[in-house]
Amino acid sequence: MGVVGGGQLARMMQQPAIALGVQLRLLADSPDDSAAQVIADTVIGDYRDLDTLRRFAQGCSVVTFDHEHVPSDHLRALVDDGVVVRPGPDALVFAQDKGLMRQRLASLGAPLPRWQPVSSVGDVRAFADECGYPLVLKATRGGYDGKGVWLVSNEHEAGEVLSHDQVPGFIAEELVEYTRELSAMVARSPSGQAVAYPVVETVQRDGICHEVYAPAPGIAEDHAVAAQQIALRIAGELDVIGVMAVELFDTVTGVLVNELAMRPHNSGHWGIDGAVTSQFENHLRAVLDLPLGDPSATAPCTVMVNLLGGDLDDLYRAYLHCMARDPSMKFHMYGKAVKPGRKVGHVTAVGADLSDLLERTRHAVAYLRGDIDE
């Protein structure tokens, strides 16, 4: 199986690949990339170069992704060459381009925030006349972890954002009043089999996921089922192969679709330790058209907290304290150089008491970062 992209998502595919007897071939930017450190068959090259992609794909049973940034035309060229690409370019484009995603989901009747494409201050003014300020401007392509998203309060701020020449396009969205953010993860195979994971709550700060609670605390069964059904319908209608996360705003009147990710996703990391079958294993199963694994949770509650780079360069010195204090804690490090705000790992705890799990995981992350010393 070929995996394009050398980040931590590809890295976390390696363990289930070993268990399944599947050999991964990686296309990474650098031998220091997170996944390149653990996958022996690594090719160093630029995923934006078609010839590199073609050479990489030779001999692969299927090609899948760690990210959604491979140009759609390149993927279509691979398909024309006879390469099996999953998810395919006709599905992946809706995770690559927010404008196309909004148009397609609107045609399906999916619940969405009010939105419209904009290219001028006049367009923003017309949208603000309907929705008011502040509002959100998003780059149609290339944004992630809060990048490519701007909150603007007036026409002057909107003009400054629209002046970014390197951004290919923009959409405007209403600023949604939501109670919390949710994520509905599903997996779907070429044969049409699909499974849905428990709906989780995500805690975002500055556009970056910090914590995930699985399942979402206090969520009513019918509310969770409605979110799962939305995600399953989107996966089926778009012919998504693999795992897909549907990020949702939870509002007093129901859920609204925020973003799509057609690959393993941060909101699903909890399942490595807290689900019968992790999102990474089910992604491999799906793209290989194997029967999908059980996505059920193994405990009443799982908490995952992301470890973002802080003041300490050597995270591993903290292992002695953290492991001795909490032997049941699970640590997942990505092999990345520490930079402030960069995702360098995550910790997970599984149990029955949400408050207890939060205290333990937050303590571990704070100690690993050097925020506390006891």
Beta strands, then each sheet from edge to edge (+ up, - down):
strand 1: 2-4
strand 2: 25-28
strand 3: 41-44
strand 4: 63-65
strand 5: 115-118
strand 6: 135-139
strand 7: 149-152
strand 8: 170-174
strand 9: 180-188
strand 10: 194-196
strand 11: 200-205
strand 12: 208-214
strand 13: 242-251
strand 14: 254-261
strand 15: 301-308
strand 16: 330-333
strand 17: 343-351
sheet 1: 3+ 2+ 1+ 4+
sheet 2: 5+ 8- 6+ 7-
sheet 3: 10+ 9- 11+ 12- 15+ 17- 16+
sheet 4: 10+ 9- 13+ 14-
end
